[in-house]
Amino acid sequence: MISLFSVLVQSALPICEENGDQVEAIAALYGLCDWVRLCLDGKEHSLEMERMKSTKPEMFESVKDMMDEILRCSDHQGQVAESSMDIYKNAKKGWKKLANEFAHIDQEAKEVALYRSCGAEIAVVLHLADTSPQYMKSSGGAMVKMYFIDGPVEHN
């Protein structure tokens, strides 16, 4: 699977780069919520979470509140309610830090790892990029935008 994916991406990159635009990808972070829950329960380690606990407890608490809200909504298969938006807004900075850390764990963030194997680098974490119930339950809506850094070799 990985080699087929790489072949497809590598074949498509030159075509995409012909217009001179920066080629980018949006990668899902499936499993981010499970990882955050394990970190909160002390079963996984997160350097960012440890930093939040020790230096920004309000950020840490907002991330916990967001996880609780995701679990509450996923129990009811509901979309993000307007009344929940303050919870997600307050947790944005902390959630993005955790999502970025998760995205750099290749065995966890498999889609990101696939794009990285083709030369892409993480540019930015997108907060609430996909708010569908199933994706919220898996990632809290976070995705990463990636840029393919290595362009085609130009010959003069």
C-alpha positions in Angstrom: 0.0 0.0 0.0 2.7 2.5 1.0 4.7 1.9 -2.2 1.7 2.3 -4.4 0.7 5.5 -2.7 4.3 6.8 -3.1 4.3 6.0 -6.8 1.0 7.8 -7.3 2.1 10.9 -5.4 5.5 11.0 -7.1 3.8 10.6 -10.5 1.3 13.4 -9.7 3.8 15.9 -8.3 5.4 17.1 -11.6 2.0 17.6 -13.1 0.8 19.6 -10.1 4.0 21.7 -10.1 3.8 22.6 -13.8 1.7 25.7 -13.0 4.4 26.9 -10.5 2.1 26.7 -7.6 3.1 25.2 -4.2 1.9 21.7 -4.1 0.1 20.9 -0.8 -1.8 18.1 0.9 -4.3 18.0 3.7 -3.7 15.0 6.0 -6.1 13.5 8.5 -5.1 12.8 12.0 -7.2 9.7 12.7 -6.6 8.5 16.3 -5.7 11.9 17.7 -8.5 11.8 20.3 -7.6 8.2 21.4 -3.9 9.3 21.8 -4.9 12.4 23.8 -7.1 10.3 26.1 -4.3 7.9 26.7 -2.0 10.8 27.5 -4.5 12.3 29.9 -4.8 8.8 31.5 -1.1 8.5 31.9 -0.8 5.6 29.5 1.0 7.5 26.8 3.5 10.4 27.1 3.1 13.8 25.5 5.8 16.4 26.0 3.4 19.2 25.0 0.8 18.0 27.6 3.5 18.0 30.3 4.5 21.6 29.3 0.8 22.6 29.5 0.3 21.1 32.9 3.4 22.8 34.3 3.4 26.2 32.6 -0.2 26.8 31.3 -2.7 24.9 33.4 -5.6 26.9 31.9 -4.6 25.6 28.5 -4.4 22.1 29.9 -7.8 22.4 31.4 -9.3 23.7 28.2 -7.9 20.6 26.3 -9.5 18.4 28.9 -12.8 20.2 28.5 -12.6 19.7 24.8 -12.0 16.0 25.1 -14.9 15.7 27.5 -17.1 17.6 25.0 -16.0 15.4 22.1 -16.8 12.3 24.2 -20.2 13.7 25.1 -21.1 14.6 21.5 -19.8 11.3 20.2 -22.1 9.4 22.6 -25.0 11.1 20.9 -23.5 11.0 17.3 -24.1 14.8 17.2 -22.4 17.5 15.2 -20.5 20.3 17.0 -23.3 22.3 18.7 -23.1 26.1 18.6 -23.2 26.0 22.4 -19.9 24.0 22.3 -18.0 26.4 20.2 -16.6 28.3 23.2 -15.1 25.1 24.5 -13.4 24.4 21.1 -12.3 28.0 20.8 -10.7 28.0 24.2 -8.9 24.8 23.5 -7.6 25.8 20.1 -4.0 26.6 20.9 -3.5 23.6 23.2 -5.3 21.2 20.8 -3.1 22.4 17.9 0.0 21.8 19.9 -1.1 18.3 20.7 -2.1 17.7 17.1 1.3 18.8 15.9 3.0 16.5 18.3 0.8 13.6 17.3 1.4 14.4 13.6 5.2 13.8 14.1 4.6 10.3 15.5 4.8 8.2 12.3 3.4 5.1 13.8 0.3 7.1 15.0 -0.3 9.6 12.2 -0.2 7.2 9.3 -1.5 9.5 6.6 1.0 12.2 7.6 3.8 9.6 7.5 2.7 8.6 3.9 2.9 12.2 2.7 6.2 12.8 4.5 7.7 9.7 2.8 7.0 11.5 -0.5 8.7 14.7 0.5 6.0 16.7 2.2 6.5 18.7 5.4 3.9 19.9 7.9 3.1 23.5 7.5 0.3 24.1 9.9 -2.3 22.4 12.0 -5.9 23.2 11.0 -8.3 23.5 13.9 -11.8 22.1 13.3 -11.1 21.5 9.6 -13.6 18.6 9.5 -16.5 18.8 12.0 -18.4 15.7 10.9 -19.4 13.5 13.9 -17.2 10.6 13.0 -14.1 12.7 12.3 -14.6 14.8 15.5 -14.7 11.6 17.5 -11.4 10.5 15.9 -9.4 13.7 15.8 -11.4 16.6 17.3 -11.6 18.0 13.8 -7.8 18.6 13.5 -6.0 18.1 10.2 -2.6 19.2 9.0 -1.7 21.1 5.8 1.5 19.9 4.3 3.7 21.3 1.5 5.9 19.3 -0.8 9.2 21.0 -0.4 11.3 19.3 -3.0 10.3 20.6 -6.4 11.4 19.2 -9.7 15.1 19.7 -10.6 15.4 22.5 -13.1 17.9 22.2 -16.0 19.2 25.4 -17.6 
